[in-house]
Amino acid sequence: MGNVGAVNETPQTPKKKRFKLKMPGAFVILFILTIVAVIATWTIPAGAYSKMVYSSSNSSLKITSPTGKVSNVPATQKELDKLGVKIDIKQFTSGGITDAVSIPNTYQRLKQKPAQIGAITESMVQGTIEAVDIMVFIFVLGGLIGVVKASGAFESGLMALTKKTKGHEFLLIFMVSILMVLGGTLCGIEEEAVAFYPILVPIFIAMGYDSIVSVGAIFLSSSIGTCFSTINPFSAVIASNAAGIPFTEGIVWRATGLVIAAIVLELYLYWYSKKVKDTPTFSYTYDDHKEFNDMWSVESSDEKEGKKSIFTQRKKFILILFVAAFPIMVWGVMSQGWWFPTMASSFLAFAIVIMILTATGRYGIGEKGVVDAFVNGASSLVGVSLIIGLARGINIVLNNGYISDTILQYSSSLVSHVSGPIFIIVMMFIFFVLGFIVPSSSGLAVLSMPIFAPLADTVNIPRFAVVTAYQFGQYAMLFLAPTGLVMATLQMLNMKYSHWLRFVWPVVAFVLVFGGALLVMEVVFS
């Protein structure tokens, strides 16, 4: 009988492994794009507009021609009018516009300046050097996180918070998302949002959410706010100034769009977070959830040994100091004009105080313990810092090859002599493409608005519609563009670009469709 069972057994044929195309990681994507940028300098004609900056030392406008010739003219409204730059001279003299502004009708073809193969690595190094202020900020932030984790305050506070929010988990996501939307629309929080991941991601994990919920509540929400900027000085205000109009023009349209977009975003976040909460395997990043949890969840040594983690007064004070660092940073950015060096200095001051508290006392870990914790925390974010530098390297290649202005000139020819609604829709998609090439909101504004805003006059539509098209187009791209902040964010949370793309593409489609409809309404009813 034993042989019968053996006869009936059929040998199992091994399953043939199918080839599965995988999306490369952040570093590989940026390396490939750098190579593409180098190739582009060989194929796209070189050219440039004359650029103008205000010189406060002698109260003049310094003009640099496409060939590099420099001249100075008096900083008066009369001279701006002669140049065809429809911007109030006060915007220059008051410091409202500090970047170089393109001068209309000055585009000139230049001798091709193709990048050599060495530019691939040189641009990466140069981009990293230019991003050193952000990198130092991120290193200090990582060190601060490492010390707080070593103190045990994070775990104890997290346990207390999750008990109080049980059954109302999405309320925290909603509150964080709304605050980020407001931060984006009012003051353009973008790179600064990186600081909020360390304090919020462990909380989201403890509540049963995934990495996409974390990025959606922070990065996506702040980007939606910036996309529908109302008084953001780095987007709506500087673009309006460069277009020669008050930033209050079109603000009602932008505010209406902001409200609708925020509602759609919250509904989308609620749908996805509920799905993940009810069925963890639904998560778009479920394949990587173990690595993500190992990286970001907080578990003290006491918890690992089965002991109860006590939330002492010292731990409470450390946690209060840690949390206080973030609203102080927001206050400094919004009202005091802080930039990354000052923000890094502020965070370092908090880190030093927390290191003293963590090193001393009955359960202190000593001087070596806190220094090691700070160094380990900073080193964990080296990859994130490098990503920011490599992304900047791509823009350096394009600028050094003098092809960015050529693309701008070609784009302006596409919208000449067309009807208003078609003009504004095409304009939005032009900015969508330009958002990849110039990911800086203020940089794209001063480069493109003096060129595109006067074109609105030729088709009898308000210039503020061009400002709105710039916001919608550029930020729809910046949800996706590896040259922007996306790659640094994904690297920080160990998330694959393909997973993010799966989640964010409906938002991009919404911005383009809803934004396009809003733009047509601006043109028709204004």
C-alpha positions, 0 to 999 in steps of 0.5 A: 500500500505504501507503494501506491501512494508513491506511484500516485505522487507527481513530481513538482516542476519548478516554477519558472521565474518571470522577469519583473522590471523593477523601478531603480532606487533614488540614486540610480534614477538621479544618475540616469537623469544626470546622463540624460541632461548631459546628452540634452546639452548636445542636442538642444540648441544653446541660447540665453536671455539677458538677465538683470539683477539689482545692485544695492551697492550703487543703486543700479540695475546690472544687466548681463547679456547672453554673451556675458557683457555686463552693463549698468543702468539707473534703477528707475521705473523709466529704465524698466519700461524701456527694457519691457520689464513690467515690474514695479521698481520697488520690488527690486529696491525693497529686496522683494526680487533678488534673483536674476530676472529674464528680460523679454525679447532678448533671447539670443542663440549661442555657440553650443556648449555641450557638457563633457562626460566629466560633467556627470560627476562634477555636477553631482559634486557641485550640486552637493556643495551648493546644497550644504546648508540644507545638508547641515540642517538635516544632519543636525536634525538627525542628531537631535532625533538620535539623542531623543531616541537614546533618552527613551522619551520618544517611546514613553511619550508615544505609548501615552499618546496612542492610548489617548488617540485610540479610536480617533487615529485619523483625526491626527492625520487630518490635523497634520495635513491641514496644518501642512496645507496652511503652511504651504499656502501661507509661507511655502513650507517645502524642504522644511517639512523634512523636519516633521517626519521624525516626530510624526512618522513613529506616531503614524506607525504606532497607529497602524498606518504606512509610509505613504500615509506619512508622506501624504500627510506631510509632503503631499499636503504641504505641496497642495498648499503651495500649489494653491498658494494664496500669499506664499512669498516664494510662489504667488507673491514673487510670481505676481511681482515678476508679472507686474501685478499685485499679488492680490489679483486672482487671490479669490480664485486661488483661495477657492481652489485651495479649499476644494483641493484641500477637501479632495486631499482629505477625502483621498487620505481618509480613503487610503488610511482607512483601507490600510488600517482595516487591511494592512496588506492593502498598503502600496508599500506593504512589501517594504513595511518591515524595513520601514517599521524597523527604521522608524518605529520606536521601541525601547530596550525596556520594552524589548525585555518586557519591562514597562517603560516609565514616562518620568518627569525628565523624559517629559521635559526632554519630549517637550523640548523636542516638540517645542523646536518645531513651532519655533522653527516655523515661527522663525521661518514665517516672521524672522526670515530664518533660513537653513543655517539659522534653523540648524543652529536652533535645532543644535541648541535644543540638541545640546540641552537634551544631550546634557539631560540624557547624559546626566542623572541616575539613568544617564547614558554618559558623555560617550553615549549621547555623542554616539547617539547624535553621530548615529542619528546624523549618519542615518540621514546621509543618504537623504542629504546626498539626494538633495545635492545630486538633484541640484546637479541636474539643474547645474548641467542644464544651466551650464549648457545654456539650454534652459532659456532655449526651452523657455523661448520655444515654449513662448512661441507655442502660445502665440496667437491662440485663443484665451482658453487654449492659451492658458491650458497650453501655458499650464502644461508648459509650466508642467514641463518647466517644473522638471527643469527648474524645480525652484518655485521662485527661480522659475517665477523670475525666469519665466514671468517677464517672458510669459506675462506680457503674452497674456496681454496679446490674447486679452486675458488677465496676467494673474491667470498666467501666475495661477497656471504657473502654480498648477503646472509646476507643482503638478510636476513637483509631485513627481519630479526627481529633480525636486524634493520627492527623491529626498523624501522617499529616500528618507522613508525608504520608499520606492518611487514606483509605490509613490507614483501609484499613490500620487498619480490621481492627485496629479491628474486632479490638479491638472484637470481641476486646475485647467477648469479653474484656469478656463473659468478665470479667463472666461469670467475675468 
